[in-house]
Amino acid sequence: MRQSRIRGEGLSYYHCLSRVVDRQFILGDEEREHFVALMRKLEAFLGLRVVTY
């Protein structure tokens, strides 16, 4: 059965992790720029801040 999410008080961080086989770099320079632009748009829309990726 699913448990309720824990809501943090004050400053909270959510850690997301994605891995690929052999920790290969799967994005080229152009794809990486597009990915960063997409993250920045989502930051503004959702009112959150991406600290690192």
CNS distance restraints for C-alpha pairs under 8 A (distance, minus, plus):
assign (resid   8 and name CA) (resid  12 and name CA) 5.85 0.50 0.50
assign (resid  19 and name CA) (resid  23 and name CA) 6.36 0.50 0.50
assign (resid  20 and name CA) (resid  24 and name CA) 6.41 0.50 0.50
assign (resid  27 and name CA) (resid  31 and name CA) 5.43 0.50 0.50
assign (resid  27 and name CA) (resid  32 and name CA) 5.66 0.50 0.50
assign (resid  28 and name CA) (resid  32 and name CA) 6.01 0.50 0.50
assign (resid  29 and name CA) (resid  33 and name CA) 6.26 0.50 0.50
assign (resid  30 and name CA) (resid  34 and name CA) 6.38 0.50 0.50
assign (resid  31 and name CA) (resid  35 and name CA) 6.13 0.50 0.50
assign (resid  32 and name CA) (resid  36 and name CA) 6.18 0.50 0.50
assign (resid  33 and name CA) (resid  37 and name CA) 6.19 0.50 0.50
assign (resid  34 and name CA) (resid  38 and name CA) 6.17 0.50 0.50
assign (resid  35 and name CA) (resid  39 and name CA) 6.24 0.50 0.50
assign (resid  36 and name CA) (resid  40 and name CA) 6.25 0.50 0.50
assign (resid  37 and name CA) (resid  41 and name CA) 6.32 0.50 0.50
assign (resid  38 and name CA) (resid  42 and name CA) 6.27 0.50 0.50
assign (resid  39 and name CA) (resid  43 and name CA) 6.13 0.50 0.50
assign (resid  39 and name CA) (resid  50 and name CA) 7.43 0.50 0.50
assign (resid  40 and name CA) (resid  44 and name CA) 6.43 0.50 0.50
assign (resid  40 and name CA) (resid  50 and name CA) 7.84 0.50 0.50
assign (resid  41 and name CA) (resid  45 and name CA) 6.21 0.50 0.50
assign (resid  42 and name CA) (resid  46 and name CA) 5.78 0.50 0.50
assign (resid  42 and name CA) (resid  47 and name CA) 7.95 0.50 0.50
assign (resid  42 and name CA) (resid  48 and name CA) 7.96 0.50 0.50
assign (resid  43 and name CA) (resid  47 and name CA) 5.55 0.50 0.50
assign (resid  43 and name CA) (resid  48 and name CA) 4.93 0.50 0.50
assign (resid  43 and name CA) (resid  49 and name CA) 5.53 0.50 0.50
assign (resid  43 and name CA) (resid  50 and name CA) 6.82 0.50 0.50
assign (resid  44 and name CA) (resid  48 and name CA) 6.95 0.50 0.50
